[in-house]
Amino acid sequence: MRIEFDGRRIKANAAAVVEMCAARGIRVVGVTKGSCGHAGVARAMLSGGVQLLGESTVANVRRLRDQGVTADIMLLRLPGLSEVDDVVALAQVSLNSEIETVHALGRAARARGTTHQVILMVDMGDRREGVLPEQAVGAAGAMLGLPGIDLVGIGTNFGCMAGVVPTVAALERFVGIVEEIERVVGIRFRVVSAGGSDCLEFVDRGEIPPRVNQLRVGEAILLGVSDSPYPLPIPHRDAFKVVAEVIEIKTKPSLPEGRIGYEDAPPPEDRGMRRRAILDGGELDTCVRGLRPMRPGVTIVGASSEHLVVDVTDARPDVRLGDRLEFAPNYEAVATAMYAAASPSRAD
């Protein structure tokens, strides 16, 4: 099993997102974490007009650097105290919520004779990273003026933990918190970073608050969609595909035989004798529930760690041993497939 991508389509999607956001004075961070720091994906985004990349792990940032990507990079996951030297060496900016970590980043930056940019994250209800709104003024005040640190802005995140979606009201409340911090500490932040792909519908509708000037966008560039049902004006939803080879094809009963030993196994459906194919990949290679078969009549039956079973009884054209079946992946399937492909133990 492998995953393939079309850099031209990613470039076109990036250009569409950059143009949409530029009309509202918003800078796009092109999030490459779904590609596990793949340089080809990063360069496609940069060719589309993205100027700042976003990655989730130090390992992925290092992978980009090792592949010759020199663009500025934002570390999206909060840095660990054990990572600060590498963060400062590899990335220009990071998202933060712990004052102690920012002190450590400052020391690491001074040791390298540089300044590291920091965005303070505020938790607007999704209950992942960030200080609570009532703690934001104090946290910003503690980070301002630290040697080696440039507190460039305030950020927040939606929809990544509890599923709390962005709304115009929530974005306006976030901007109000930013402006309250500014009033108390006496500065105007250069960056107001309000979220990701789910915020693009408000950009397209002209409803995004004017102070928002940065979005961290991955899914909409890679796949042309977001978790919102809003139809984004982005040209390509097929920049990625997962390809798997048929390694067995047999006609078998649709019902298993024997005692079912897993309590969480779904109840089987008796569909009689069915023609089934086994493909050369499974849950270790991608998120199987995020795959959609592209050949008409093919349906996914189930998967184990390294086997994907599909029903091909009604497939058109017929499926044969050695055929390669293609699947359209969602964002989770793209991310897991790219990570599996990048793993030394999984590489072909």
SULZIPE-V669644 format. One line per field, one symbol per residue. ss: DSSP state (H for helix, E for strand, - for the rest). Layout:
ss = ???
This chain:
ss = -EEEE-HHHHHHHHHHHHHHHH----EEEEE-HHH---HHHHHHHHH----EEEE--HHHHHHHHH-----EEEE-----HHHHHHHHHH--EEEE--HHHHHHHHHHHHH----EEEEEEEE-------EEHHHHHHHHHHH-----EEEEEEE------------HHHHHHHHHHHHHHHHHH-----EEE---HHHHHHHHH--------EEEE-HHHHH----------------EEEEEEEEEEEEEE-------------------EEEEEEE--------HHHEEE-----EEEEE----EEEE------------EEEEEE-HHHHHHHHHHHH------
